[in-house]
Amino acid sequence: QVQLVESGGGLVQAGGSLRLSCAVSGDIFSINVMGWNRQAPGKQRELVAAITRGGSTNYAGSVKGRFTISRDNAKNTVYLQMNSLKHEDTAVYYCHANYIGGGERTWGQGTLVTVSS
């Protein structure tokens, strides 16, 4: 099991950028995939981006070309660079970790991103 702590959320104008960070501690070698999800008010949580142990990435169609997921193994941190932000990107963003061999996913506490139009 790992612990995840997100940071970097805030208020930004439409068209602006933010970088979210997810600091990982614990048994990091048990992680298979890490991802960023978001949940807007009144909506279901949705996957935004994910990165595998091997470095492959995938993105939701709504953010492709604007968001980039990356990781710094030396810092045990996963990032989500968000550019050209839109009002509809407003949500609480959560980091998650999936484990090798399955098991219950671990979630961070979330960080709020508000994009003003």
HELIX and SHEET records of a PDB file:
HELIX    1   1 ILE A   28  SER A   30  5                                   3    
HELIX    2   2 HIS A   87  ASP A   89  5                                   3    
SHEET    1   A 4 VAL A   2  SER A   7  0                                        
SHEET    2   A 4 LEU A  18  GLY A  26 -1                                        
SHEET    3   A 4 THR A  77  MET A  82 -1                                        
SHEET    4   A 4 PHE A  67  ASP A  72 -1                                        
SHEET    1   B 6 GLY A  10  GLN A  13  0                                        
SHEET    2   B 6 THR A 111  SER A 116  1                                        
SHEET    3   B 6 ALA A  91  TYR A  99 -1                                        
SHEET    4   B 6 ILE A  31  GLN A  39 -1                                        
SHEET    5   B 6 GLU A  46  THR A  52 -1                                        
SHEET    6   B 6 THR A  57  TYR A  59 -1                                        
SHEET    1   C 4 GLY A  10  GLN A  13  0                                        
SHEET    2   C 4 THR A 111  SER A 116  1                                        
SHEET    3   C 4 ALA A  91  TYR A  99 -1                                        
SHEET    4   C 4 THR A 106  TRP A 107 -1                                        
END                                                                             
